[in-house]
Amino acid sequence: MMNIEAVLIGLLSTTHTPEQAEHAARTVLRDHAHQLAEQQRKHFIPRPQGKSADYVRGLDDGLDAAADLIDPEVQR
């Protein structure tokens, strides 16, 4: 897993052309968003007592859809 803080410190401590800075910023933000989405996807939603597997499947689908909104890998 990438340490976003260390990457940003490294990027901000060196000289870049505007194009290099833009590319680096987009790459770091895209990778970080993907990591956040993966963390959400790994989150477990417990099934409330008395609820069916369809209920949990619906929650899982909603969680996946929410993660997809921030995941640039899915948006391509």
N, C-alpha and C positions, 0 to 999 in steps of 0.2 A: 504494500500500500504506500502510496506517495505521501510524503510529509509536505503538505501544501505550504506551510509557513516557511520551511527551509527552501523550497523552490522559489517562492516569491522574494525571500531575502537575497538569494543568489542572483535572481534576475535584476533586482533593484540595485545591486551593488556593482554592476558592470555597465559599461557603455554600449548602447545598441543604436542602430539606425532606427528610424521610425518604423520601417517595414519589419525589421527583426523584432522590435518590441511588440508590434501588433501580433505577429505570428506567435511569439512566445506567450503573450497574454491569452490569446485564443486557445492555444494548446493546453496551458495550465488550467484554464477555466473549464474547457471541455473534459479534460481528464478528471478534474475534481467533481464535476457534475455527474459523470459516469460513476465514480466511486460512491457518491451519495445515493444514486439510484440503486446501485447494487446493495448497499447497506439496507435500504428500504425493502428490497426484494427478499432479503434474508430474514426480515423481521417475521416472527411467528405470531399469528393471531389465534388465540385459544378459542375453541368452540364453546359458546355459552351452553350450559346444561339445558337439554331439551331441544336443541337446535340440530337440524339435519346437516349432512355433508354439503347439500346445496347452499345452505346459508353461509357456511365457511367458504365455499368455492366463490360465492359472490363477493365476499369481503376480499379474498385473495385477488380476484380479478380487478377489484377497485384499487387495491394496493399496487398491483402491477401497472394499471393505467396511470396512477399518480406518479409512479417512478418513471414511466415512459415520458411524462411531460418534461422532466428535467434531464433526461438521458440523451445526449447528442448522438450517441451510437444508434438509437432507435429513430431519431428524427431525420437521419440521412436518407 
